[in-house]
Amino acid sequence: MPELLIIVNPHSAGGATGRRWQETESRLRQRLSVPFDVAFTQHACHATTLAREAAGRYGCVVAMGGDGTINEVLNGLVDDNGPLRSDLRLAIIPRGTGADFVRTLGIPRDLEGAAARVARGQVREVDLAKVHFRDFAGQDTLRFFINEGEIGLGAATCQAVNRSSKRLGPRLTYMWSTIVTVLRYRDHWVTLTLDGGQPWRIHLSNAWLANGQYSGSGIRMAPHARLDDGLLDVVAIAHMGLIEKIVRLRKLRSGEFIGQPGVTYTTARHIEARSEETVLIEVEGEPIGTLPATFELLDKRLKVVA
């Protein structure tokens, strides 16, 4: 049996992954130079089921798709105790809208470059995080993540992105969705508690709970974040007027908004977030539910091929 399973989201990259699969598979067979099996996702969260089934049979599971696909695969490979096997590895061939987690890892976004990384097999251990939250059906739910979680405006933007046709391409789709959401979004009062400290009530525009440095198709929201430092970078933007929000949009992508008035940047391992209002949250670019939510790091790390 091959050591490698590639879980492919055929709908990623606007459906191009599925349409061009025959050519892509041929190129992968040449580049990887090792046998591999392939499984295609058929519906939302199917990648989690496929990865869970693969965890006991393969040494390395490759997520081929966007950040959402990576997150689904991750959730099939880990539980509250960490990775299901200590030798289990996650690899990534990015094919989606955002490709944000791979920016921090430095994995190339072209097929040949990413496949070369998989073939090389060099492993990096990265921190694992989880979030307890209320899903859209009102049920208490658990989700694991390795790049970022987000509260507020950014989660609403992700919802707009996922509802769009994405015909403009990744960057312009996010940019347009951000502008539209900023014009419509209303900030909310949120209480944050970091590592059991004093509750902090903030009129919140947006907050990131970041393991990686990027979200939103290249926004450098946490430029000091490290994947293996045992901490989540907490970046919170307080309420500001509409004109000021629009002016600051141009500083988001570069990370220059850090240090501006109304922006708090700190670190924590355990973050509780509550609100009396309905406030959206997302992980890895996928809206998953609403507050209340608890974000925290696990004690175990995951091996990622990078």
C-alpha positions, 0 to 999 in steps of 0.5 A, a space after each residue: 500500500 502506498 505511504 501517501 494519500 492525496 485528498 483532493 477537493 475538486 471544487 477548489 480553485 473555482 472548480 479548476 482542480 477537478 476539471 484539470 485533474 487528469 493533467 494534474 495527476 500526470 504531473 504529480 506522478 512524475 514529480 512525486 516519484 513515489 506511489 500514492 492513492 487519491 480520494 476526492 471530497 464529495 461534500 462539506 466536511 468529507 475531507 475530515 471523514 477521509 482523513 480520519 479513515 486514512 490516519 491508520 493506514 497512511 504515514 502522510 496525508 496530503 490536503 489538495 485544496 484551499 485553507 478550508 480543505 486543509 482544516 478539514 483534513 487536519 480535523 480528521 488527523 487529530 483529537 483532544 490528545 493531539 495527532 492520532 499517531 505520533 508519526 502521522 504527517 500532514 502535507 499540502 498542495 495549495 489549490 484554493 482561494 486563500 493559500 494563507 497557511 502555506 505563506 507562513 510555511 513558505 510552501 510554493 503555491 505552484 503545483 511543481 514547487 509544492 509537489 517537490 516539497 512533498 517529495 523532499 519530505 522535510 518535516 516541521 512541527 507546528 502548534 495545534 489549536 482548538 476552538 469550542 464554539 456555538 455552530 449555526 444550528 446553536 449546538 456547542 461544537 469543537 474544531 481544531 485549527 493550525 493557522 488562525 481563528 477570527 472574530 467579527 468583521 473578518 468572519 463576516 468577510 469570509 462569509 461574503 467571500 464564500 458566497 461570491 462567485 470568485 470570478 475576480 480571482 483570490 486577491 480581488 475577491 477578498 478585497 471586494 468582499 472586504 470593502 462591501 462588508 466594511 460598508 455594511 458591518 456593525 461593530 459589537 461589544 465583546 468581552 475577552 479573557 486571556 489566560 484567566 486574567 481580568 476580563 477585557 470589554 472592547 467595542 470590537 471591529 475584529 480580532 485574530 487568534 493567530 498561529 500563522 501570520 496570514 489570512 484573507 488571501 495575504 493579509 499579514 494580520 499577525 507579523 510576529 506569529 510563530 508556528 511553534 512558539 506555544 502561543 497564539 498572537 491576539 490582534 484586536 482592532 477596536 471600533 472606529 469610524 467608517 472613514 478611518 476603517 476605509 483609510 486603514 484597509 490599505 495597511 492591512 495587507 502589509 501588516 502596517 496597521 499593527 501599532 496604530 491607535 485602537 490596535 492591541 497586539 498580545 499573546 496568550 494560550 487560552 482566550 475566552 470570547 463572549 458577547 450578548 450580541 450575535 458575533 460571527 467567528 471563522 477558522 482558516 477562512 471558513 465561517 463556523 458559528 458565533 460567540 461564545 467561543 474559547 480558543 486554546 492551544 494543545 500541548 501536542 504539535 503536528 508534523 507538517 511537511 514543509 
